[in-house]
Amino acid sequence: MDFSLTEDQQNIRDAVLKHCSQFSAEYWLEKDREGTFPQDFFDSMAEAGWIGIAMPTEYGGSGLGITEAAVMMQAVAESGAGMTGASTIHLPVFGLQPVNLFGTEEQKQTFLPPIVAGEDKVCFAVTEPNAGLNTTELKTRADRVPGGFKVNGEKIWISTAQVANKMLLLARTTPLDQVKRKTDGLTLFYTDLDRSKIEVRLIHKMGRHAVDSNMLFIEDLFIPDAHVIGEVGQGFRIILHGLNPERVLLGAESVGIGRAAINRAARYARERVVFGRPIGQNQGIAHPLAKCWAQLEAANLMVMKAATLFDQHTDCGVEANAGKYLAAEFAFEACHTAMLTLGGMGYAQEYHVERLLREVLIPRTAPVSPHMILNFLAEKVLELPKSY
């Protein structure tokens, strides 16, 4: 049992922090104010080879594990980039695992290298307005036509669709009333985001303005057979292989953003002098910050345990969900505590804490709510009756 990063993992952390240091807090605040995609940051991470950290070497990646990817993504968020920086490259780092695991050799040779090189940008089109987390109730239909499928439907909360040219799309190919199990009849596609057939409508939101979220309106989109990933009708089973890595990475990013907030607050508490003494000398300031540090480090252990189990090809559903839950909850408390430490200045954009607080609400809410995680843990760990 070893709780330390390996030498290689520590080198990854140090290198990513150094790389991200060229993008200042002011850079991220400007991107947030403008609502423009941080293309130069994305390009720099691709050129440095970081996007392909968990992809096989034969497709241009580094061939490392989700543990190393988590170390990298945590460092990105911790650098001050927050969820904006992490979300810029989040999906390319883990999201093409279904293609890597279930795609044909030709598909992998065609689809993966452009993602690793940063030439293609991909969005993940699963969630729908009337389905939410109940994925088996998806209404987007992919009907069989000569040579492929024709797709019609709506998707919501699709990140980076404004800048993406590719998408992973989950659609129903067999009606729900014609399958034995509700999870059957869903098919996964990796295809072009054809804007002549897809309307991409921006959702204005509280934070992370530089990385867009959208609704997609799909009308008669043709997808060729060559863009089906895995077996037709088995898409639900296929996407499950990406859920645990996503929770691990979001947990790691949450710890990173929480650390960034606490570091800013601690520095302010050392420098801010009131009544002739630094405010950090007061236990009313010091104790909440110390508590947040302890919580974040404890959450990080669970996140990294889940990552290690995944890389060992061991079931990690409980640990991945618990790690994401703990990291997101404690990161939110850290960001809120940091804002309170700065007082009025914590509400000012120029001190950057308010941006971190807005952004930390993302992993606390998505891609699975804390309530659904607690449902899962109650059922799987405590063996309580399923509540939904």
N, C-alpha and C positions, 0 to 999 in steps of 0.2 A: 504494500500500500504506500503510494508516494503522492504527496500533495503538491509537489513542486513542478514547475515547467521544466521540460528537458532543455538542454543547451540549445538545440535547434529551435524549439518553441520560443525560448527567451530571445533568441536572435530575430525571429519573426516579429515578435512584439516590439523590440527596439527599432528594427528597420522600418516598420509601419509607422510608429510614432514619429520617427525622424522624417519619413516621407511626408506625413500629414502636416508636419510643422510648417511647411511652406505655404499652407492654406490657413490663414489666421482666423481668429474669431470674427474679425471685421469682414473677412471674405464671406463667411457663412451668414452673417447678419445681412449683408448686401444681397446675397442670393435669396434670402428669405423675404426681404422687402420687395425685391423685383419679381419674385416668383418665377425665376428662370433656372432651367436645369444646369447644374454645375458641370458643364461639358469638359472643361479643362481638368477638373479633378478626376472625372471618369476616364478621360484619355490618359492621364498620368498613371492611374492605377493599372490600366490595361497595358501600357507601355512597359511598366515595371514588372509585369507578369503576375500581379496579385489576383486578378479576376479568375484565373484558372488554377488557383491553389489546390482545389479539391477535384480537379478533372484529371483523367489519366494522361500520362506523358505522350502516348501515341496520338492524342488529339490536341497537343500543344500545351497541356496543363502541367502542373508540378507533381501530380500524383500523390499528394498528401491527403490527410484525413479531415473529417469534420472538426476534430479537436484543433488542428492547426488553423482551419478556417475560422473557428470561434475565437481563437487568440487574435487573429488578424482583425476580425470585425469588431471585437471589443476595443482594440487599440484605435481603430478609426473613430468610433464613438467617443472614446475617452480623450482623444486629441482635441476635442472641442467641436468636431464636426457634427456630433450628436446623431440623431436619427436621419437628418438630411444627408449627411455624408454616407452613413451606413446604407440607407435605402437606395442610394444611387447605384450601388453595386451588389446589393443584398441578393436579388433574384438570380443574376448570372452566376453567383458563387455556388448556390445550392440547387436552383430551380430546374436545371437541366438534368438532374439525376435520373428522372424517369426515362429520358432519352438515352442516357448512358447505360442504364440497367436493362431497358426493354426494347430499345431501338435496334434496327438491323445494323450490320456493319456499314452498309452504304449510308444509312441515315446518320450514324455517328460521324462518319468521315465528312459528310456534307454539312451537318448542322453545328457540331461542337466547335471546330476550330475558329469560325468567325465570331462566336460568342467569347471564347477565350481571348481572342485578339482585340476585342472591343469593336469589331466592325459591325456586328449586329447587336441590337438592343431588343430584349424580349419582355413581354408582359404576361401575366398569369391570369387568364380569364376563366374563373370558376364561379365566383359568388354572383348571386342574382337577387333582384329586388324583393322577390316574394319567397325566397328559399332560405337565405341566411346560412346558418350552419347546418341546416337540414339538406345536405348535398343531394340526397337521393330524390328530392322533389324538384330538381332542376327542370325548367321548362324549355330551355333552348334545345331545339330539335335539329338533328343532322339526318336528313332523309337520303336514302340511297338513290343515286342517279348514275347513268353510265360513266364509268371512270372514276367515281368518287362519291362525294356527298354534297348536298346543298343545305346550308345552315341558316336558320332564322331564330332570333331570340334577343334577349337583353342580358347584359352583365353590369355589375356595379362594384364600385370601390376597386377599380383596376388601376394599379399604380403604373406610372411611366408610359401609359398608352399614347400620350401626346408626342413622345419622342421615339417610341418603339417601332420597329419594322417587322418584328416577328411576335407570335403569341403562342402560348400553350393554352389550348381551349378544351374544356370538358363539355360535352353535349350528349344528349340522350339520343341513341340510335334505335332503341327498341322502347316503345311506350311502356310506362310503368305498370299498366294493367296486363301486360303480356309477358312479364318476367316472373320467375319463381321467387327470386330474392330482390328486394328493392335496390340493392347495390349492383345488380346486374343491369346490362343494357346501356351503360354509360361508356362513352368512348373518348379517348384522349387523342388530340391532334396537335401537331407542331407545324405551323403554317405561316404564311405571310399575313400581315395585318393590312388587308386591302381596303384602303380608305374610300374607294369607289363603292364598296359594299358595306362599310362599317362607319357609322357616325360616332365620333369620339367627343363626348361632351364633358367639359371640365366641371368638377365639383369643388366649389370654394369651401375651404375648411379652416379650422382654427390654427393649425401649425404645419410645419414641413411644406411650406408653400413652394419651395424650389423643386420638389419632387411631386409631380401631379398625381391626382386621383380622379377617376373618371367613370362615367357611364358609357357603355357600348351598346349601340343599336345595330344589330346585324340583320341584313336583309339579302337573302339569296346569295350568300357567300359560297362559292364552289371551293371545295377542298379535295385534292386528288388523293387516290388511295395511297400513294407514296408518302403522304403526310400523316398517316395513322400510326400512332405509337403503340406497339404491342398488339394484343388481340382486340378486335372489334367487340364491344360490350364489356370489356374488362378494365375500363379506364379508372373506375373508382378504386379498384385494388392497386392499380399502378400508382396513382397519386398518393396513396397512403405511405409509400416509400419515401416521399419527400416531406411528410408532416413532422416527423421527429427531428430531422436536421433543421427544419425551419424554426421549431421551438427552441432548439439549442442555440442557434445563431441569434434569435431575438433575445433570449436570456442573456447571452454574452454582451449584446449591444446595450441592453438595459443596464447591466452592471457598469459598462463603460460610460454611459451618459450620467449615471448616478455618481460615479467617481469624479467626472468632470465638474459636476455641480458642487460636490463637497470640497474639492480642491479650490474652487473659486471662493467658496464661502469661508474656508479656513484661512486663505490668504487675506481676505477682507477682514476677518476677525482678528488677525494678527496686526493689521495695519491701521484699522479704525480705532481712534482714541476718543473716548468719551469720559468725562469726569476724571481726566488725568491718567487713564489706564486703558490698554487695549480691550475691546469688548470681549475678546476671546478668553480673557482672564476670568470672566464671569461664568459660573457653572451653568447658568440659564442659557448661555450660548454654547459652551463647550460640550455639555453632556448630550444634547440632541445631535450634534455633529458626530460625536464619538459613537453614539448609538447607530447612526446611519452607516458609518464606516463598518461597524461590526456586522450589521445586517447584510450589507452588500457583499462582504467577503464570505459570509456563510452561504448566501445565495450562489455565489460564484462556484463554490465547491460542488454544489448540486448540479449546476450547469455543466461543469467540466467532467463530472462523473458520468452524466448522460452522454456527453460527447465521446468519452472514452469507451463506454459500453457500445455505442453505435459503431465505432471504428473496430471494435472486437466482434462485430456481427452478433451481438447479444441484444435481447429485447431491452429497450430503454424507454418504453412509452411512459411509464410512471415517472421515471427520473426526468425525462425531457419536459413533461408537463409540469411537474413540481418545480423544476428549475426555472422554467419560463414564468410561472406564477410568482414565485418568491422574488425573482430578480425584478420583474415589472412592478410589483407592489412596493418593494424596498427602494427601487430607483425613484418611483414617484414620491415617496416620503423624503428621500434625499434631496430631490429637486425643490420640493416645497419647503423643506427645512432650510435649504440654501437661500431661497428667496426671503424667508423670514429673517434669516441672519443679516441680510443686507438691508432689511427694513424697506424704506421707500425706494432706495436705489435698486432693490431686487425687482421692482416693478418697471424699472427703466430699461429700455432696449440696449443702451450702450454698455450695460454691465453683463449682458448675455444670459443671465440666469433665467429670465422670463422665457426666452426662446427654448431653453432646455426643458423648462417645466411644461410648455405647450407640446413639445415633441415627445416627452416621455409618456404622454397619454396614449400614444399610438401602440406601443407594446403592451400597455396595460389593458387595451381594448381588443386588439387584433393580433393574430388572425383567429384566435379563439378567446372568448371572454373568460375572466377569472371564475365566473360562476360555472361555466361548462367544465373548466378544469377541475373544480372542486367536485362536481358531479362524477367526473371520470375517476378521480382518486377515491371517492367514497365507494364507488362500485368495485374498482379493481383492487384496491388495497384493503379496504375495510369490509368488503363483501356485502355491502348494503344493497337493497333492491334498487334497480334502475329507476330513476325518477322521471324519465321522459321517453 
